């Protein structure tokens, strides 16, 4: 399937310029962008920008800025960089640490941009939602990968990275085609992420307590 036919299949869902605005769909999109930002930020930006610029898809709110040639070029370059950096254990940990300060505000910004036509109150609300989801996804991903990266063999890290790529692709497909299904999956993901972050926090706290007693 080429990008033009992909755009044609997604246009009824994403082209709101000729249809009444559907607030639940916009909220689902904002939540999805927050989640995806914490997982694969540059892939998200490049995909949305490419759909808008090359596939005839009109993105809602202020998201059309993602189709700017400079945004596409830089996000594409960073997408390739992240794809390979994510599969090298030590570099992946460094990359995730740096992106703690990038993915979360970017997730908030992208979610807020969805509501660019809905007023400042909705923009702030969805920005908070997107930033929170981006933070939860990022910390769950970074914590899990930090534990996996302690393994001396590289295969586990590559497998985990590939699984995240597949999760991102599947999540984007569900978000654009079946928003209700995506929201159900997102709810399950959030619960699992909260449990995972709590378990990692307990592990780190116990580790520090043991260090203090030595």
Helices and strands as residue ranges (DSSP letters): H 3-14, G 16-18, H 23-54, G 63-67, H 69-85, H 89-98, H 100-114, H 120-148, H 155-177, H 179-213
